[in-house]
Amino acid sequence: MAERQRVPDLDQMDERAAHEFLTELYSLLSAEAEDRIRHDEYTMEWPQSGERLRGRDTMRAFTESNAGLRPPRWPRRVLVREGLWVVEGSVDYGGGRSGEGAAAGGAALF
């Protein structure tokens, strides 16, 4: 297993630096790099279908089952306030298919 990467403590960053970090993280990070910084208790939910993936290992297996692909995505809005953050963004699945989503958390989640 790849070594876990240490990520910046968002609580120690000013809002501008946290905004820049999250924008880059959301836009540019590979599936492998994202896995290295994902929290062990990570959860991904699809409210439309009620599906939920819990845990870093489960998310890694999901990514690997999709050939390790990570569709292009870009942030529309990043909010950082008092240790909490929200990234709203778009995902391009190709073939004219796209999606909208949001990720939220706090510095302690990393």
C-alpha positions as CSV (number, residue, x, y, z in Angstrom):
1,M,0.0,0.0,0.0
2,A,1.2,3.5,-0.8
3,E,2.5,5.6,2.0
4,R,-0.1,8.1,3.4
5,Q,0.7,11.6,2.4
6,R,0.6,14.3,5.1
7,V,-1.7,17.2,4.1
8,P,-1.8,20.8,5.3
9,D,-3.8,21.5,8.4
10,L,-6.6,23.8,7.1
11,D,-7.1,25.1,10.6
12,Q,-3.6,26.6,10.4
13,M,-4.2,28.2,7.0
14,D,-5.9,31.5,6.3
15,E,-9.0,31.3,4.2
16,R,-7.2,32.3,0.9
17,A,-4.6,29.6,1.3
18,A,-7.2,27.0,2.2
19,H,-9.3,28.1,-0.8
20,E,-6.3,27.7,-3.1
21,F,-5.4,24.3,-1.7
22,L,-8.9,22.9,-2.0
23,T,-9.3,24.3,-5.5
24,E,-6.1,22.5,-6.7
25,L,-7.0,19.3,-4.8
26,Y,-10.5,19.2,-6.4
27,S,-9.2,19.9,-9.9
28,L,-5.9,18.3,-10.4
29,L,-5.3,15.4,-8.0
30,S,-5.0,11.9,-9.5
31,A,-7.0,9.0,-8.1
32,E,-3.8,7.6,-6.5
33,A,-2.8,10.9,-4.9
34,E,-6.3,11.5,-3.6
35,D,-6.3,8.0,-2.0
36,R,-3.1,8.8,-0.2
37,I,-4.7,11.7,1.6
38,R,-8.2,10.3,2.1
39,H,-9.3,9.9,5.7
40,D,-9.8,6.3,6.9
41,E,-13.5,7.2,7.8
42,Y,-14.1,8.8,4.4
43,T,-17.8,8.6,3.2
44,M,-19.1,9.3,-0.3
45,E,-22.9,9.5,-0.8
46,W,-25.2,9.7,-3.8
47,P,-28.4,11.1,-2.4
48,Q,-30.3,10.5,-5.6
49,S,-29.9,6.7,-5.4
50,G,-29.3,6.4,-1.6
51,E,-25.9,4.7,-2.3
52,R,-23.1,5.3,0.2
53,L,-19.5,4.2,0.3
54,R,-17.9,4.2,3.7
55,G,-14.2,4.0,4.4
56,R,-11.0,4.7,2.6
57,D,-10.5,1.0,1.5
58,T,-14.0,0.8,0.1
59,M,-13.5,4.0,-1.9
60,R,-10.2,2.7,-3.2
61,A,-11.9,-0.6,-4.3
62,F,-14.6,1.5,-6.1
63,T,-12.0,3.6,-7.9
64,E,-10.0,0.5,-8.9
65,S,-13.2,-1.2,-10.2
66,N,-13.6,1.8,-12.5
67,A,-10.1,1.2,-14.0
68,G,-8.6,3.8,-11.6
69,L,-10.1,6.6,-13.7
70,R,-11.0,9.9,-12.2
71,P,-13.2,12.0,-14.6
72,P,-12.2,15.6,-15.1
73,R,-13.7,17.9,-12.6
74,W,-13.5,21.6,-11.7
75,P,-14.7,23.6,-8.8
76,R,-17.5,26.2,-9.2
77,R,-17.3,27.5,-5.6
78,V,-15.1,26.9,-2.6
79,L,-16.1,28.2,0.8
80,V,-13.8,28.0,3.9
81,R,-15.0,29.3,7.2
82,E,-13.9,28.6,10.8
83,G,-12.4,25.2,10.1
84,L,-15.2,24.0,7.8
85,W,-15.1,23.8,4.0
86,V,-17.4,23.1,1.1
87,V,-16.4,22.6,-2.5
88,E,-19.1,22.7,-5.1
89,G,-18.1,21.4,-8.5
90,S,-18.8,19.8,-11.9
91,V,-17.7,16.5,-13.2
92,D,-17.3,15.6,-16.9
93,Y,-18.1,11.9,-17.5
94,G,-17.6,12.2,-21.2
95,G,-20.1,11.5,-24.0
96,G,-22.1,14.6,-23.1
97,R,-22.7,13.3,-19.5
98,S,-21.8,15.6,-16.6
99,G,-22.7,15.9,-13.0
100,E,-22.8,18.4,-10.2
101,G,-21.7,17.7,-6.7
102,A,-20.4,19.0,-3.4
103,A,-17.8,17.9,-0.9
104,A,-17.8,19.1,2.6
105,G,-15.7,18.6,5.7
106,G,-13.5,20.0,8.3
107,A,-9.8,20.1,8.9
108,A,-10.1,17.4,11.4
109,L,-11.4,15.0,8.7
110,F,-8.1,15.0,6.9
